[in-house]
Amino acid sequence: MKIVVNDHSGHAFPLQLSRQLADCGHQVLHAYSASFQSPKGDFSTVNENGSLEVLPISITGIFDKYSLLKRRRQEIEYARKLAKQLDVFQPEVILSGTTPLFVQQYLQRYCRQRQIRFIYWCQDIYTVAIQQIAKKKLGALGFPIWYYFKKLESGLLRKSHHIVSITSDFNHIFRQWKVQLEKVTCIPNWAPISEIMLVEKNNDWARKYGLTDKTCLVYSGTLGLKHNPAILVAAARHFRQHSGVVFIVISEGLGADYLQKEKQRHGLDNLLVLPFQDFKQMSEVLGTADVLLAILEKEAGIYSVPSKVLTYLCAQKPIVVAMPLSNLSATIIHNNEVGYCVSPDDERGFCKYLELLVDNQTLRRKLGQNGRAYAERTFDIQRIGNEFMEIFNKTIEAAAN
């Protein structure tokens, strides 16, 4: 089968899926945006098998996610460049996720014109974030913008040949939008556990930044409008008298810029802000950590599942998150005794659990082992690949009947 996996963000786990599909004998084209600020997978060793082709797509200028008009032009540019390659590759099915709505709209129209099966990989409900932004910036005047994107997103979901949803929590809004649930399959996200080695704290990356003798509290991933980096500032201020404790934030964009300013403003020498690191260094980054951190705003709690938490589980380290307790990631952490969860605005609770873990190495080890055990049980790429192939086959068979 000729399959396109379009992952605009360029994450590691969709790339692992493409590798798995190629290893099973399918011809796979894996597309991603080389211009989008996000943690990228390791694309350096993907051509050992001729059945997998990787397509990095660059756009004019830096991707401007916070400018509606410029962003739309850039998304259409990305979609057109991808479409040119699709003309050559001629896929039977396209799986498209972590992808902006205008790109999805262009690809879906392209697929319908050419009888290609379009599968919407629903990683987020974008309208929730758009509503929040429009309300915050424009008040009641933002309603037309939010309504437009709601119609766009709901229409794209309804018109897709199939939807892969990462959590059944999305079903509530699917029902509201009259999306047929019989064409929705839930496949939770995962992390490429085989690519995340268990590395000692005294490693090259830790030595580079002088962290081998520090207790390191690490956040790695995007910090956008659905995150509240202020809680990381509050935690760094709380621990500023603990000379052996360092907060390390690996991110880029608005959230990282905010943290740099707050670091200068409050003199937070215990806060280290770094750009996204090469995925080949991820095992050393996670090995340097003693505790791993994640945050998510209340409004995004149901309709966004941070993939960073799934990567953290592979690292055999405890996790502390500030996010709605109903979020799937929080549920995994709680049910499997991997770490601790507090609500997004509970700075005191966040710091309390960090103190508990900083002072208790035995507890850190126990919780970390629980997380790794969960990942080993759950992140089976052969089973996951088979689940996607069942969907591909089903949608192609439906088109033939």
N, C-alpha and C positions, 0 to 999 in steps of 0.2 A: 504494500500500500504506500502511496505517496502522501506524506503528512507534513503539514507546516505547523510548528509550534511558535507562536508569536508572543513573546514575553517582553513588553516594552521596557520594563525595569531592568532586565538582565540578571535576575536572581539566580542563585546556585541550584535550587531544587527543580525548576522547570528544565534547566540544562541537563540535570541528571535524568529526568524523564525522557528527553530527546535521545540521550545516549542509550538508555535502556531500549527504547523503540528501535533505534538503529541496530543495536546488538541482536535484536530479534529478527532482523532481516528486512526491515522496512526502510524506504528512502525518506529521510527526514531533513527538512530545512528548518533551522532554528534561527529566528530573527529577534533582534533586540536593539534598543536605542543606545548608541555609543555616546549620545549627548546628554542623557538624562542623569541627574545626580542621584545615585543610589548605590548601595553595596552590590558589587558585581560578582558573578560566579567566576570560576577559573576557566577561561576560554582558550588557554594556551595549549592544551593537550587534547583537543577534540577531533583532530583530523586523522587519528590513527586508523579509523575505519572509513572507507570511502562512501559508506551509506549515510553519513552525517555531514551536512554542510552548514556552517555557521555564517550568518549574515549580520554583521554589525552595521547599523544605519546611522549615519551622521547627518545632522541638519545644519542649516545656516545659523551661526551664532550659538550662544548658550541657551538651553531650553529654559524658557521663562514661565514657570508653572503658576506664577501669581499675576500675570497679565492676560486677561481673557482674550483680547483680540490677537496679540502676538502669539499666544499659546495656540490658538486655533490655527493660525497660519502654519506654525511649526508642526502641528499634529498632521495637518493635511499634507505637508511636505514629506513627512515620514511615511504616511500611508501611500502616497504616490510612488515613492522610491521602492517601497515594499512590493507594490502592485507590479512594477516592471519586472521584478525578479519572479513573481508568481506567474507572469506570462510565460517565462522560460521554464520554470519548474513544473507547472501544470499539476497542482495538487488535487487529490480527491477529497481531502478534508483539512480544515484549518481549525486549530485550537488556539484561541486568542484570549489572553488574560493579563492582569496588571497593566492594562492598556487604556489610555484615555478614551472618552466617549466619541470624540470626532474621528479617531482612528478606527474604533469599532464600527461606527456608522459607515465609513468608507469601505472597510473590508467586507462588512455584511452585504452591502450593495454589490460589490465586486463579485462575491460568491453567488449571489442570487442570479446575477446576469449570466454566470457561466456554469450553473448547476453544480457548484462546489458546496459541500456540506460545511456549514459554519457553526462551530460550537463555542459558546460564550463561557469562558472560564471565569466565574464570578468570584473575585477575591475581595471586593469591597462593594458597598452600595454608595456610589459617588454622590448621589443626590443629597445624602445626609450631610456630608461635609460642605457641599455647595450651599445648602440651606443655611448652615451655621455661618459661613463666611458672608453670604449676602445679607443676612439679618444683622450681623455685627457691623458691617461696613456701611450698609445703606438703610437699615431699618425696614419700614414697610415698603420703601421703594425697591427693595431687593426682591420682592415677591415675583414679579414677572420673570426675573432671571432664574430663580429657583424653579418656577413652574415650567419654564422652557426645558430645563435640564431634566426635570422629573419626567416630562413627556418623552424626551429623547431617550433616556435610560430605560424607562418602562417599555417603550416601543421596541428598542433593540432586544430586550430580553424576550418579549412576546414573539418576535419574528425569528429568533434563532432556532436552528433545527434541533439543538439540544443545549442544555445548560449544565455545566459542572459547578456545583456550589460547594464552598469549602466548609460550610456549617449549616445545619438545619435551622439555625436561628434566622436565616434569611427567608425562610418559608413564610413567615408572618407578612413581610412586605411583598413577597411574590403574590400572595393571595390578594392583598389590597390592589395590586397592579394587574390583577387578572392574568397572571402568568400560569400556564397549565403545569401543575405540579407533576404530572405524569412524564413530562419531558425534562424533569430536573433530577439529577443524580448527585448525591452528596459524597464527595471524596475529600476528606480533610487534608490540609497541607501537611508537609513533612519536611525534614531536613536531610541532606545527603550525609548520613552518619559515616559512611565509608570514607568520606573525604575529610572528616574532622578527627584528627588523631589526639589521643590523650598525651599531652606534653607536660613535662616538668616546668615548674615556675621559673627555674633558672635556665632560661632559653635566650637565644640571640635577640629576640624582639624586646624581652624584658630588660636585658642588659643594655640595649641601645638607649632606653629611656630611664635607666637607673631605678628599676622597679623590683628587683629581685628580693630586696629586704623590706618591702612595703606590703601592707594589706591593701589590696587593689579592688575597688568597687567599680565595675566596668559596665558602661552602656555602649552598645554598638548598633548603629542602624540609623534610619531616617529620623529627623526631628522636624516634623511639619506642623501644619495647622491643627491636626488632631492630637497633638501632644502638648504637654505643659512643662517645658523645661524648667520653670520656676521651682518645681519641687526638687530638682537636682541641685539648684543653687542653695535652697534651704538646707538640704542635707549636707552639702559641702560646708556651709556656714556652721552647722551643728557640730561637725567634726573638725573644725579648724584648729582646735587645741590638741587633737590627737596626731602627733607628729608622724606616726607610722602609717596613717591611713590616707590613701590617695584616691580621688575620683577621676576616672579616665572616661571621657566621652569621645567616641569615634563617630563623627557625623559631618555633614556639610549643609549649607543653606541657612535659612532664617534661624532655626533653633541653635545651630552651632555659633552663628554670629551673636545671637543674644547671650549665650553663655560666655563668649569671649569678653563682651562688654561688662557683664556682671562680675566676671573674674577680676577685671581691672578695677571696677567700682568698689568692690568689697575686699580687694587684696587677697584673693583666694589662691594662695600658693599650692593648696592641696587639690586644685582642679586643673587637669590636663585635658585640653581639647585638641583632638587630632583629626585630620581628614580621613576619609574612607581608606582603609588599608587593602592591599592586594589580597584576594581570597587565599592565595597560597600561604599567607601569613596568619590566616584566621586561627589555625590550631595553636600557634604560639600566643596570639592575643588572648584566646580563651584560657590557655594554660597559665597565663600571667594572672588572670582574675582569681580572686578569692570568693567574690560574690558578683552575680550578674544582675543587671537592672533593666526594667522595662516600664514604660508609662504610656497611658492612653487616656484621652479626655472622656468625660462622661457621655457626651453626645455621640461619640464614635464607638461606644462600648459594645453594642450589639452587632453593628454592621462592619466591624473591622477586626481581624484576628492577626496580631503582630507575628510575622514569620520569624522575627529574631528570637522569640521565646522558644520556638522549635529547634533552632540552631543551638541555643543555650543548653537545651536538654541533653544534647550529644556530648557536652563538654565535661560532664560529671562535676558540675559546680552548682551550689544553691542559687535560687532565683528569688528576688524580691521585686514585686510589681505594684504600681499604683494605677489601678484601672477598675472599671466597674466589675463587681464580683460575679456578675452574670456572664462575663466574657468567656469564650471557650478557653482561652489561654489561662485565665484565672482558675477555671474549673479543673483543667489538667494539673496545674500546680497544686491546688488544694487536695484533689482526690488521690493524687499519687505521692503526697508528702514530699514535694520537691523544693518547697520554699514557702513564702508568705505573700499574701495579697492584702492590700488596703485600698480604700476608695481613692479616686484621683486627687482629692483635696485634703487627704489626711496626712499632712506633713509629719505630725507627731508620731503617728503609727508607723510611717515609713522609716523614720529615724530609729524608732524603738526596735524594729526587727533588724535593722542594720547593726545596731549596737549588740544585739543578741548574737548575731553571727560573727561579728568582728571578734568577740570575746570567747567564742566557742568553736575551736577547730574540729572537735569531734562531731559536733552537730553539723557543721559545714560538710564534712566528709559523708555523713549518713544521708543528708538530703541530696547531695550531688550524686551519690550512687543510685538513689531512687530515680533520679532524672535520667541517668544513662540507661538504667534497666528499662524504663518506659520507652525510650527511643529505640533500643534494640528490639523490643517486642513489637513496636508499631511501625517503624519506618522501613518496611520491606519493599524495596523498589520493584522487585519482580511482581509481587502481588499488585502493587499500585499500577504498574505498567499494564498488567492484564485487565485491570478495571477500566482503564482508559481505552484499551483496544476493544473491549466489549461495547463501549459507547460508540466508537468509530464504526464498528461493524454494523451495529444496530441502526445508526442513522443512514448509512449507505444502503442497507437492505431496505429501509423504509422508502428511500428515494426510488428504488427499482420496482417497488410494488404499486 
